[in-house]
Amino acid sequence: MWVAEAEGAPVGFVSVARSRDADAGDGVGEVVALYVDPAHQGRGMGSALLARGVAALIARGFTRATLWTFAGNPRSRGFYKHEGWTLEATRRSNHDSGAAEIRYERALVSG
């Protein structure tokens, strides 16, 4: 997990790991969580945190990555699309709220 700070206070974080999805192969990592305080969104912190998480997955040898986001959150969906992630057809219900989630994926390349 990596944390972004502004003026000495935490304002965002990213967490990555091996994919927890049952259909994931050995080479698939996951962005488990990405959050930036709404007051600090739009300043590049989300992009920087996501890049840090992707770099960590590449360093661990993963060749693909996935992440889940709420289907009803157009801002996050637009963000991931802009960052080069592709929407998959896979859906699930969030285990806490029951809200629909959708999965995004991307290839990971080192360099």
Buried (B, 14 or more C-beta within 10 A) or exposed (E): EBEBEBEEEEBBBBBBBBBEBEEBEEBBBBBBBBBBBEEBBEBEBBEBBBEEBBBBBBEEEBBBBBBBBBBEBEEBBEBBEEBEBEBEEBEEEEEEEEEEBBBBBBEBEEE
